[in-house]
């Protein structure tokens, strides 16, 4: 019987590659960080493990399972893998900590005026009184987390630990241990109206595209801040710019934008009440270890014939 062929495009480092070879000696692993090599090797693979997937690799005839090194898998779904019977799993559980910490850092920057102080330091301007007048504290404020998966759930716990009141919006109405009240998507404006901080932690699906537009932004408080670490398309870009310019909201922390990368002529670059983190929130020195653990656990289940974890539901998109 020919060996099971796994092609890895994820740069998980030598130590994690060695762990996989040691744990699964019966599996034929190919590490191919180069796109052309990845596509060539994928032609003979049953399993792919990577963050980025060339379309030629996804067309492999023997493909049975794709393990994404990311939480979002919209490109994999768009490639028609589910229709071919290929199982898709994601890296749920690997990115919650760094992404939640980035949102918290933006929240703390707005609260302390740190974003303004850093800009003033570059031009040697004294803005002490301005910062003192606008400072506030997160403790006691309300955080609304839209999307309570790995990322949003981690943020909810951390926000509550800082003494914040946390509410949430998600399709599943089950209670969350760190959330005071969970609202359905149809009740999002009711939730937004209560919040001092709103964090979008959403995958991109048919139901989340354009979820927050002008009506939702107008429902927010003029003193509230909006953060997006999910997908830029969840937030209507023209409405966001209008909201920031007209004072519908106080500011925004954006890890993702629409379009992405953000064009040089976008007014968001120059807005003093905007922090742009340029899609860095999911990166961490611990990502490779976390993602490899997820893949290794699933590979053991695959070889044993057991159900995999983090399986994507094509109908939901996540």
N, C-alpha and C positions, 0 to 999 in steps of 0.2 A: 504494500500500500504506500503511495507516495506521501511524503511528509506534508504537514500543514505549513503553508507559506504565509508568513506575515511580513508586510513591508511597512517600515517605520520612517516617516518623514519628519516626525517630531524630534527636535534636538533635546533629548532627555539626558544627555551626558554619558560619559563612559561607565560610570558606576551603575547607573540604572540599566544600561544595556547589558552589563555583565550580570546584574540581578535577574534579568529576563532569561538570559542564556542558561544561567544556573538553575532557575526554577522550572524551566520548560525545555529540557534537553531534546525532547522529541519534536520540537518546533523548529522550522527553518526560518530564521530571522534575517531580514535584509535592511540595513540602515542606509537610507538614501536621501540625504538632505537636499541634494541637487534635484531640481524639478524634472529634468530630462531622465535622469537615472531612476527617479521615483516612478515615472510613467512606464518606463521600460520594464522595471521589476514588477509593477502592479499587474501587468498582463498575465502573470503566472500566479497571482496571489488569490487567496481566499479571504484574507483579512488585511485591512489598511488601518494604520494608526498615525494620525497627523493632525496638524492645525489647518494646513492648506492642502487642497486637493485639486490638481490639474484635471480638467474635464476628461482628458485622455485616460487618466488613471481610473476615474470612476466608471469608465466604459468597459473595464476588464470583465471578460465573460464569466470567469469563475468566482467573482466576488460574492461573498456571503454576508460579510459583516464589516461595517465601518465604525471605528472608534474615533470620535472627534476629540481633539485636545481643547476644544472650546465649549462654551455653554450654548451659544447660538449655532444652529445648523440649517439656516434657511437656504443656503447654497446647495447643501446636500439634498434637501427635499426638492428643490427646484430642478435638480439633475435627474429626478425620476427614479431614485434608488428604491423607494418604497414600492413603487409599481412593479419593479423587477424582483421583489421579494428579498431585497437586501436589508438586513437589520441595521439601524443607526442608533448608536449610543453616544451620549455626550459626556462632558467632564463636570457634570453637576457635583458640587462639593469641593472643587479645586480653587475657585476664584472668589468665594464669598468674603474671606478675610481682607485681601488687599483692596477689593472694590469697595467694601463697606468703609475701610479705613480712609480711602481717598475721599468719599463723600463726607465723612466726619471732618477731615482736614479742611475741606472747603467750607463746611458749616462753621468751624472754629475760626477760619480766616475771616469770614464775614462778621462773626460775632466780635472778634478782637480788633478788626481793622488791619489785620496782618497783610492782606492783599494790597491795601493802599500804602502801608508803610514800606513794603518792599519796592513798590513802584517809586515812591518818594525818595527812597535811599539811592536809587539809581541816578536820579537827577539832583540829589542833595537839597531837597526841599523839606522844610520844617512844617509838619502837618499835625503836630501834637494835639492842638485844641480841636481840630476837625475830628480826629479819631476818638478823642474823649467824648465828644458830643454824640457820636453815632454808635459807640460800643453797646453791646447787650450780652446777656448770658443765655446759654442754651438750657440750663436747668430750669424746669418749669414750663418750657415752651412745648408746642405740639409738633411732632414729626409725622407726616403722612407718607407711608411707604406704599407705592403702587407696584404691586408684584411682590409676593412674599415667598419666593423660592429660596434658593441657596443664598443669593446676594441680598435680596430684600430682607429675608429672615435674619441673616447675620447682622445687617444694619439695625433692624428692629431691636435685637438684643443689646447691641452696643449703645443705641440711643436711650433705651430704658436705663441702662447702667449709668448713664450720665444724668439721670434724673428727669428725662424728658417724658412727656405723655406721648405714646405712640399709637396711631391708628393706621389701618391698612386697607388696601383695595385689592381684591383678587377674585377670580372666577369661583374658586372653592370657598364656600361659606363657613367652613370649619373654623373654630377659634384658633388663635395662635398664642402660644404662651407669653410672648413679649408684647402682644398687641391688645390694647384696651377694647377696641371694636373693629370688626372686619366689615367693610362695605362691598357690595356687588359693583361690577363695572358700571351698571346703570345708575348707581348712586355716587359716582365719582365727584360730581360737583358739590354735593353735600359734604363729602370728606374734605375736598380742597378748601372749602370755605372756612374750615376750622383750623387750618394748618399755618404754622409759621415757617415750616420747611416741607417741601414736597420732593420726594426722590422717586424717579422713574427707574425701575429695575426690571425691565420687561424684555422678553424675546420679541423678535419681529414676526408677527403673524398677521393674518387677514384682519383679525379683530383688534390688534394693537397698533397697526399702521394709522397714523393721524389721530391717535386717541386723545391727545391734548391739543386743542386748537384754540381759536379766539374765545369761544364761549367758556371753555374750562379755565383759561388764563384770566378772564374777567371775573370768574367765580372766586379766584384767589384774593387774599388780602393784599393791599398795596405795600405792606411791610414784609411780605413773605418772599422766600427764596426758593428757586426751582433748581433741581439737579437731575441730570440724565446720564446714566452709565450703561443703559441697555442698548438701544439702537436709535440712531438719529431720527429715523422715519416715524418714531412714535410721537414726535413733537413737531407740529406744523411750523416750519422755519420762519415764514413771513409773519405769522401771528406772534411768534416769540420775539422777533425784532421789534414789532409794533408795541408789544407789551412792555418791553424794556425801555423803549424810547418814550412811551406815553406815561410810564409810571404805574401801569396796572400791577406790576410786581416790583420788588425791590432789587432783585438781581438773580443771576443764574450761574451755576457751576456745571460746565458741559464737558464731559469726557468724550461724548459722541455728538456728531452734528449731521445735518442733511443740507447740502452734500458733504461727503467726507472723502478726502481731506477738505477742510474749509478753504474756500478760495481766498486769495490775498486781499481782494476788494470787499470782503464781507465786513459790515459795520461792527460785528461782534468783536473783532480783534481790538478795536480801539475803545470799547465801552469800559469805563472804570468799574462798573458793577457786574462785570462778567469775568469768570475764571475759566480758562480753556486748558484742559489737561491732555488734549491731543491723543485720546484713546490709549492711555497708559495704565488705566485703573486695574486691569486684570493681570498685569505683569508683577511677578514676585520671584525672588531667588529660590522660593520653595515650590514653585509651580511644577517643575519637572518631576520632583519626588511625588507630589500629590497626584499628578495626572498618571504617572507610571503605576502608582498603587491602584488607582481606579481601573486602569487597563489590565493589570496583572490579575486583579480579583475577577474581572470579567472573563479573561482568558481561561482561568481555572474553571469557571462555571461553563464556559463554552466546551472545553474538552471533556467535562463531566456530563454534558448534556443537560445542565441545569439552566433555568431562566437567567438572562442577563439583567444587570441593574442599569439604570439610567437610559432605558429604551425610549426612543422618541415615538410619540403617537403622531402619525402623519396628519390625522384629522385635526388635531389641536395645533400642531406645529412646534411642539416642545415636549 
